[in-house]
Amino acid sequence: MYHNLEGRQDRVLQTLLERELVLENRVKEDDLLYSGLKDLDAILELILTKFEIANHLLARFDAIHSESVDRSSFAQLIRRESNAAMNMLEELRSLNISEDQKNLVTEAEGYAKIGEQFQAFILRGGGVFLQSKIDNTRKLKTVSRALNESLRKFLAPDDRYAPAFKTEELPGFFRRLINFFLPILAPERQSSPPYGIEEGEEVLLASERMKMPLSQAILLLETEILPQLQKDLEQNPGSPGIQKQISLVRDRLREYRSITFRTRATPINLEKGFYTDWLSQYTAEGELLVTVAIPVRYRSGTNLDRLREMVQTELVRRLAGRGISPALDEDYRFRKSLDSGRRGSSRLPSFKLDIRRGFREIKQLYPALMRLENNRDFSKLIELVQSRGKKRSQKAIENMLQMESGRFPQLP
């Protein structure tokens, strides 16, 4: 499509576009085959290629003088490639990974190369292609109002309420009655408030097993676990412990490969991520979940983390279908349509939205929303809303969004 530059065949661009197409197909194929599993090396290489395309076109952009070449088409491609690369980086940063792997992205070999390409892009003046344009005041007011209302909705502490009664202190008959009918809502020996985890008190949660889709479990065992055990056996020949582990892994692989299942039916539409896997033992796409003996550690999170997640979710739901973000509106329309299948709902489509993707799209238009992801900035924003009335806090948020609207996203 973009082959000619000043009457000459741009073979470098053609090679980069062909490589980009191959990598995109590879990433999509992995996503379909392995239930959303991501190949970090392939994704980083794709991001690097997109930045190389943007840098290549940017370096030649000012040299275009021929009337036979449409400068706007090059500008459009630069904007498309650079923004797509930034979105993919943001998606990698927001992945819900364990503490053991939290530095996996930044320590990867391809990440440093991406940083070099990004810096070169900015030094060439490419930041203008990443800048957001707020086209009118109405959208700015809509976003500021939605953020203000989302913050105010969850400001009241919800972890300090005391139970209405202590079950163990009730008379015998009522105690047995409560234990029979309400064993979860009113258990005995409930702790006293507060119930949440404050900043600085978070803990690491460890587990010796993790649950994953069947296709991911097979791929992990045969490409990661088994080769590592075989390598350990070569270094320590005759080890009975390693031989037993290899035998167990092979038995588990044979068992997993022999499993056949039918995609689960969905009698009800649960909110996305609301214990769907735990209740059904299937992924939302219908693939069987299995348990694999892999140790994993997660950070427990705090009250501030929980509040941030609720505010972001509420913000995305309030802005869906409001004409703020074309990508978010498209996702909203898809959730309402019959094409969305078991995940769709014409009654509550906002509860089926991809919240993380939606927040990334809105944040790209309004970079000031990055404050929600920083603990210190988020705490200051909460204090601002608490200390002012509804109208004054909305005006302050509107000024904040407007002042930072020209800032382009930073590398994570």
C-alpha positions as MATLAB code, in Angstrom:
seq = 'MYHNLEGRQDRVLQTLLERELVLENRVKEDDLLYSGLKDLDAILELILTKFEIANHLLARFDAIHSESVDRSSFAQLIRRESNAAMNMLEELRSLNISEDQKNLVTEAEGYAKIGEQFQAFILRGGGVFLQSKIDNTRKLKTVSRALNESLRKFLAPDDRYAPAFKTEELPGFFRRLINFFLPILAPERQSSPPYGIEEGEEVLLASERMKMPLSQAILLLETEILPQLQKDLEQNPGSPGIQKQISLVRDRLREYRSITFRTRATPINLEKGFYTDWLSQYTAEGELLVTVAIPVRYRSGTNLDRLREMVQTELVRRLAGRGISPALDEDYRFRKSLDSGRRGSSRLPSFKLDIRRGFREIKQLYPALMRLENNRDFSKLIELVQSRGKKRSQKAIENMLQMESGRFPQLP';
ca = [
       0.000    0.000    0.000;
       2.794    2.425    0.950;
       5.425    1.287   -1.507;
       6.493    4.358   -3.458;
       8.496    7.194   -2.002;
       9.501    9.925   -4.435;
       9.080    7.539   -7.364;
      11.297    4.805   -5.920;
      10.424    1.440   -4.459;
      10.854    1.570   -0.673;
      12.035   -2.000   -0.104;
      12.976   -1.382    3.526;
       9.410   -0.392    4.356;
       8.037   -3.325    2.395;
      10.292   -5.735    4.321;
       9.232   -4.245    7.668;
       5.534   -4.463    6.775;
       5.906   -8.093    5.729;
       7.692   -8.913    8.991;
       4.950   -7.110   10.927;
       2.255   -9.174    9.204;
       4.053  -12.450   10.018;
       4.459  -11.477   13.691;
       0.834  -10.350   14.013;
      -0.364  -13.685   12.613;
       1.934  -15.533   14.993;
       0.658  -13.617   18.034;
      -2.980  -14.161   17.014;
      -2.381  -17.866   16.411;
      -0.796  -18.309   19.859;
      -3.700  -16.449   21.430;
      -6.259  -18.735   19.766;
      -4.404  -22.012   20.313;
      -3.457  -21.469   23.939;
      -6.408  -19.575   25.452;
      -4.883  -16.111   25.520;
      -1.339  -17.228   26.380;
       1.174  -14.591   25.299;
       4.579  -15.187   23.732;
       6.596  -12.356   25.269;
       9.436  -12.536   22.725;
       7.029  -12.427   19.776;
       5.060   -9.504   21.221;
       8.207   -7.498   21.995;
       9.517   -8.188   18.491;
       6.195   -7.008   17.025;
       6.328   -3.802   19.096;
       9.924   -3.230   17.999;
       8.941   -3.717   14.345;
       6.091   -1.204   14.665;
       8.493    1.397   16.097;
      11.000    0.642   13.319;
       8.275    1.264   10.719;
       7.312    4.522   12.417;
      10.967    5.650   12.648;
      11.668    4.720    9.040;
       8.703    6.737    7.763;
       9.425    9.608   10.126;
      13.009    9.875    8.871;
      11.738   10.165    5.281;
       8.660   12.244    6.069;
      10.294   15.678    5.774;
      11.996   14.625    2.535;
       8.707   14.040    0.716;
       8.200   16.754   -1.890;
       6.752   14.868   -4.827;
       3.080   15.425   -5.610;
       2.761   11.739   -6.463;
       3.260   10.844   -2.802;
       0.477   11.514   -0.324;
       2.027   12.892    2.879;
      -1.189   12.335    4.795;
      -1.025    8.587    4.129;
       2.456    8.453    5.645;
       1.342   10.518    8.632;
      -1.605    8.184    9.111;
       0.644    5.115    9.046;
       3.114    6.699   11.499;
       0.289    7.513   13.896;
      -1.247    4.062   13.534;
       1.999    2.145   14.097;
       3.285    4.274   16.984;
      -0.024    4.246   18.848;
      -0.453    0.503   18.318;
       3.043   -0.085   19.731;
       2.310    2.064   22.800;
      -0.990    0.270   23.385;
       0.712   -3.123   23.254;
       3.362   -1.951   25.729;
       0.662   -0.664   28.044;
      -1.157   -3.990   27.788;
       1.999   -5.878   28.779;
       2.505   -3.592   31.750;
      -1.038   -4.119   33.005;
      -0.919   -7.917   32.879;
      -1.873   -9.599   36.143;
       1.340  -11.562   36.701;
       2.804  -13.020   39.869;
       5.530  -11.480   42.022;
       8.008  -13.999   40.605;
       7.509  -12.591   37.101;
       6.843   -8.886   37.699;
      10.215   -7.879   36.173;
       9.935  -10.328   33.286;
       8.958   -7.678   30.726;
      11.497   -4.996   31.622;
      14.357   -7.487   31.880;
      13.674   -9.044   28.469;
      16.280   -8.470   25.778;
      13.811   -6.950   23.334;
      12.564   -4.374   25.847;
      15.859   -2.443   25.792;
      15.775   -2.303   21.985;
      12.222   -0.957   22.130;
      13.410    1.769   24.492;
      16.081    2.804   21.993;
      13.578    2.944   19.132;
      11.131    4.898   21.288;
      13.774    7.486   22.200;
      14.773    7.828   18.549;
      11.116    8.315   17.639;
      10.691   11.108   20.201;
      13.961   12.820   19.213;
      12.791   12.914   15.594;
       9.671   14.760   16.680;
       7.355   11.761   16.711;
       5.727   12.848   19.953;
       3.201   14.860   17.963;
       1.797   11.590   16.580;
       1.217   10.299   20.119;
      -0.480   13.420   21.410;
      -4.169   13.204   22.098;
      -6.656   15.691   20.730;
      -9.625   16.649   22.854;
     -11.982   17.793   20.140;
     -14.543   19.667   22.238;
     -15.436   20.844   25.691;
     -18.393   18.483   25.995;
     -16.187   15.387   26.030;
     -13.881   16.941   28.610;
     -16.818   17.689   30.895;
     -18.228   14.196   30.386;
     -14.962   12.513   31.385;
     -14.365   14.815   34.370;
     -17.928   14.265   35.603;
     -17.604   10.489   35.229;
     -14.293   10.431   37.107;
     -15.599   12.688   39.863;
     -18.730   10.586   40.344;
     -16.727    7.345   40.251;
     -14.403    8.607   42.992;
     -17.227    9.943   45.150;
     -19.163    6.696   44.830;
     -16.481    4.679   46.623;
     -15.017    7.236   49.033;
     -16.895    5.964   52.086;
     -14.821    3.242   53.835;
     -16.521   -0.127   53.496;
     -14.174   -2.194   55.651;
     -15.051   -0.703   59.060;
     -18.609   -1.849   59.588;
     -19.298   -3.960   62.653;
     -21.445   -7.106   62.445;
     -25.048   -6.646   63.595;
     -24.638   -9.488   66.087;
     -22.196  -12.141   67.190;
     -23.553  -15.538   66.215;
     -21.757  -17.357   69.035;
     -23.479  -15.069   71.599;
     -27.015  -15.967   70.485;
     -29.219  -18.434   72.418;
     -28.834  -22.051   71.389;
     -31.894  -22.311   69.105;
     -31.149  -19.082   67.192;
     -27.461  -19.955   66.994;
     -28.218  -23.322   65.374;
     -30.725  -21.640   63.051;
     -28.189  -19.040   61.859;
     -25.462  -21.655   61.433;
     -27.798  -23.770   59.313;
     -29.223  -21.057   57.049;
     -26.508  -18.358   57.067;
     -23.170  -20.095   57.682;
     -21.354  -17.776   55.236;
     -23.102  -14.458   55.864;
     -22.959  -14.743   59.662;
     -20.177  -17.155   60.649;
     -19.082  -17.553   64.227;
     -16.014  -15.816   65.643;
     -15.974  -12.963   63.155;
     -13.046  -10.592   63.543;
     -13.593   -6.963   64.473;
     -13.210   -4.101   61.963;
     -11.290   -2.839   60.088;
     -11.182   -5.776   57.716;
      -9.112   -4.403   54.833;
      -5.344   -4.213   54.333;
      -3.829   -0.781   54.737;
      -0.806    0.526   52.839;
       2.426   -1.093   54.020;
       0.627   -4.113   55.463;
       0.298   -6.114   52.255;
       1.489   -9.697   52.261;
       2.597  -12.207   49.661;
       0.232  -15.072   48.993;
       1.942  -18.315   48.020;
       0.549  -21.444   46.429;
       2.202  -24.650   45.300;
      -0.342  -25.112   42.514;
      -1.991  -22.937   39.917;
      -5.010  -23.388   37.672;
      -4.785  -22.821   33.925;
      -6.569  -23.795   30.707;
      -5.850  -27.295   29.421;
      -4.005  -26.120   26.282;
      -1.717  -23.880   28.349;
      -0.975  -26.702   30.801;
       0.080  -29.063   28.002;
       2.292  -26.401   26.393;
       3.909  -25.489   29.726;
       4.661  -29.076   30.705;
       6.146  -30.130   27.379;
       8.105  -26.961   26.517;
       9.160  -25.640   29.949;
       8.933  -28.173   32.767;
       9.972  -31.392   31.011;
      13.023  -29.936   29.136;
      14.286  -28.360   32.382;
      13.961  -31.670   34.247;
      15.778  -33.509   31.449;
      18.546  -30.909   31.614;
      18.813  -31.396   35.388;
      19.006  -35.160   34.873;
      21.917  -34.748   32.432;
      23.794  -32.752   35.058;
      22.950  -35.288   37.777;
      22.621  -38.715   36.088;
      20.869  -41.426   38.034;
      19.054  -39.093   40.416;
      15.926  -41.004   41.552;
      14.129  -37.796   42.537;
      14.504  -36.191   39.110;
      13.594  -39.438   37.361;
      10.411  -39.652   39.430;
       9.506  -36.058   38.563;
      10.044  -36.737   34.854;
       7.835  -39.821   35.085;
       5.101  -37.838   36.840;
       5.225  -35.062   34.236;
       5.019  -37.528   31.366;
       2.075  -39.302   33.006;
       0.327  -35.973   33.485;
       0.983  -35.047   29.834;
      -0.526  -38.334   28.646;
      -3.520  -37.731   30.888;
      -4.069  -34.188   29.633;
      -3.711  -35.183   25.980;
      -6.295  -37.923   26.445;
      -8.885  -35.554   27.910;
     -11.748  -34.614   25.630;
     -14.379  -32.126   26.702;
     -17.272  -30.199   25.297;
     -17.458  -26.456   25.594;
     -19.577  -25.654   28.626;
     -23.049  -24.223   28.301;
     -23.772  -20.937   30.057;
     -27.247  -20.820   31.629;
     -26.564  -17.366   33.149;
     -24.419  -14.401   32.149;
     -22.052  -13.741   35.031;
     -20.147  -10.485   35.252;
     -16.746  -10.839   33.598;
     -14.187  -12.115   36.103;
     -16.799  -12.636   38.849;
     -15.747  -16.107   40.037;
     -16.609  -17.452   36.575;
     -13.654  -19.849   36.536;
     -14.137  -20.926   40.152;
     -17.841  -21.646   39.737;
     -17.693  -23.505   36.436;
     -14.138  -24.937   36.269;
     -14.050  -23.600   32.687;
     -12.633  -20.418   31.228;
     -15.006  -17.752   29.965;
     -14.337  -19.044   26.436;
     -15.385  -22.555   27.456;
     -12.037  -24.366   27.837;
     -11.495  -26.831   30.669;
      -9.330  -25.663   33.594;
      -6.767  -28.022   35.141;
      -4.468  -27.731   38.158;
      -0.709  -27.871   37.626;
       1.897  -28.250   40.379;
       3.661  -24.921   39.758;
       4.511  -22.679   42.741;
       3.369  -19.073   42.407;
       3.364  -15.957   44.612;
       1.012  -13.001   44.467;
       0.849   -9.719   46.332;
      -2.298   -9.452   48.405;
      -3.035   -5.833   47.501;
      -4.405   -3.147   49.803;
      -7.524   -1.052   50.316;
      -6.061    1.526   47.935;
      -5.565   -1.097   45.224;
      -9.151   -2.287   45.649;
     -10.456    1.283   45.525;
      -8.443    1.985   42.368;
      -9.871   -1.075   40.626;
     -13.446   -0.112   41.541;
     -12.953    3.483   40.343;
     -11.425    2.411   37.024;
     -14.224   -0.110   36.463;
     -16.904    2.462   37.248;
     -15.246    5.066   35.019;
     -15.105    2.741   32.002;
     -18.727    1.690   32.457;
     -19.904    5.286   32.714;
     -18.068    6.327   29.536;
     -19.008    3.301   27.417;
     -21.262    4.279   24.538;
     -20.882    8.017   25.258;
     -18.801    8.864   22.179;
     -15.573    9.422   24.127;
     -13.469    6.536   22.820;
     -14.297    4.843   19.478;
     -12.624    1.600   20.595;
     -14.602    1.503   23.855;
     -17.852    2.284   22.051;
     -17.165   -0.490   19.553;
     -16.601   -2.974   22.380;
     -19.827   -1.777   24.030;
     -21.828   -2.283   20.833;
     -20.311   -5.730   20.421;
     -21.364   -6.745   23.947;
     -24.927   -5.698   23.124;
     -25.030   -7.658   19.872;
     -25.881  -11.303   19.288;
     -22.432  -11.788   17.729;
     -20.820  -11.645   21.172;
     -22.236  -15.067   22.035;
     -22.296  -16.252   25.626;
     -20.430  -13.165   26.825;
     -23.021  -10.767   25.414;
     -25.983   -9.196   27.154;
     -28.399   -6.637   25.753;
     -29.589   -5.891   29.298;
     -26.251   -5.214   31.046;
     -23.605   -4.860   28.305;
     -21.379   -2.612   30.442;
     -20.815   -5.509   32.867;
     -19.244   -7.560   30.057;
     -16.750   -4.918   28.904;
     -13.017   -5.518   28.854;
     -12.282   -3.016   31.634;
      -8.501   -3.011   31.306;
      -8.569   -2.437   27.573;
     -11.255    0.220   27.943;
      -9.266    2.111   30.568;
      -6.143    2.001   28.362;
      -8.094    3.517   25.470;
      -9.485    6.330   27.623;
      -6.092    6.948   29.218;
      -4.535    7.371   25.796;
      -7.011   10.186   25.100;
      -6.622   11.716   28.575;
      -3.084   11.037   29.878;
      -3.922   12.671   33.227;
      -5.747    9.431   34.096;
      -2.318    7.883   34.660;
      -2.640    9.440   38.120;
      -5.028    6.630   39.007;
      -2.195    4.118   38.632;
       0.258    5.885   40.941;
      -0.409    5.388   44.659;
       0.759    8.848   45.697;
      -1.115   10.702   42.926;
      -4.217    8.597   43.468;
      -4.199    9.343   47.195;
      -3.902   13.082   46.470;
      -6.817   12.846   44.042;
      -8.923   11.161   46.717;
      -8.026   13.893   49.217;
      -8.982   16.545   46.667;
     -12.427   15.020   46.134;
     -12.960   14.545   49.878;
     -12.010   18.132   50.758;
     -14.209   19.845   48.143;
     -17.809   19.787   47.138;
     -19.089   17.993   44.072;
     -18.930   20.990   41.719;
     -15.537   22.255   42.914;
     -13.937   18.812   42.725;
     -15.318   18.276   39.214;
     -13.905   21.634   38.096;
     -10.491   20.725   39.559;
     -10.525   17.365   37.758;
     -11.573   19.067   34.519;
      -8.640   21.509   34.792;
      -6.273   18.615   35.495;
      -7.450   16.697   32.421;
      -7.180   19.787   30.223;
      -3.703   20.802   31.422;
      -2.242   17.359   30.788;
      -4.085   16.616   27.551;
      -1.028   17.397   25.432;
       1.229   14.986   27.226;
       2.008   11.791   25.368;
       2.277    8.400   27.119;
       5.590    7.359   28.631;
       7.322    4.049   28.440;
       6.387    1.939   31.474;
];
